[in-house]
């Protein structure tokens, strides 16, 4: 395949051949990843890729357009430890009613997150992405609606008035990426199995279900109650993993205040999930080809 004659054609070639990952690489002729790649004599000249963390409507350039709520990723770097003011049935019945288990309102006191936060913004509460439904500047509180499915999949249903929770606003294009990509989509809950001090740090062992453990690797990322942490050991047979908390993290997140047996929200690294899905698809395709 000869190099495209111009930048537009080069960009089209990259879109049509996702295996072209770097300049100077031709599309692989083999279906296997990273196989049979040969460098071309002339490097492809591809315009720099641009991306946006949240959709921008056409009306954004209009002075009269309303502010676009931030709906994006998180970093796992906790901004503040807030305190639950109230958790219970919504003060206003939802429109349209509906059957099944009701959701709840979660009202959280915050000192620093009110500035710049508006209705519709996303905030991670103990690692769970929630939407700001009400703001009370006088009481310094943010209120979130928590759906029944969220209560089933996270530990938020165990929270009570007076409990501390980790808070982080959504990442913006101007934010520093200090942790890792955290979606705020909790994969499930784990249970604290042990705390063990070592120097001024603390080892934390967490029991977790197999479907989460299979996505964890030593030195990889995991979000525990929305805190970006580095996995140290993973024991799939024993059903646990562990990590260490340095002094600064201990002083600025909720986890050290919890007890053995308490639940924690867990979210595995999204990159690991994509790898598992891609490999499963290739194995299934290979199995069908052999049958």
Order of alpha helices (4+ residues) and beta strands (2+ residues): alpha-beta-beta-beta-beta-beta-alpha-beta-beta-beta-alpha-beta-beta-beta-beta-alpha-beta-alpha
